[in-house]
Amino acid sequence: IGAIIELFPPDGQNQERRNKHLFLEVKSLSPDVQAKATPLSINAELASEFRLAGLRDICIRVVDSNEISLDLIELSIKDQALTRSDMWRFTSSLAGKCVFLNQKLEFAGIRAQ
């Protein structure tokens, strides 16, 4: 619990997007999941973005949180007037959160993608 796991298809199943791996932080596990091997379920939008097919084998690896970090996020904000403080608060709200490509974000009425 509190670990970061990496999910990706086995070699050969993800040739065109070899470098797309999904990283998740495990915040809690129910006792029945800890006791036995159970299927992993993730959001369908995430699964399709990372080419993780349903009912297929995937590779799972525990990763040290110091090994991974996000260097840059580019946000598109249209038809909204923002001050510098709005932008700072919005970007600060993303620190430590999971974000993914084409995700729609909202904070204090500010919408971005």
Buried (B, 14 or more C-beta within 10 A) or exposed (E): EEEBBBBBBEEEBBEEEEEBBBBBEEEEEEEEEEEEEEEEEBEEEBBEBBBBEEEEEBEEEEBEEEEEEEEEEEBEBEEEEEEEEBBEBBEEBBEEEEEEEEEEBEBEEBBBE
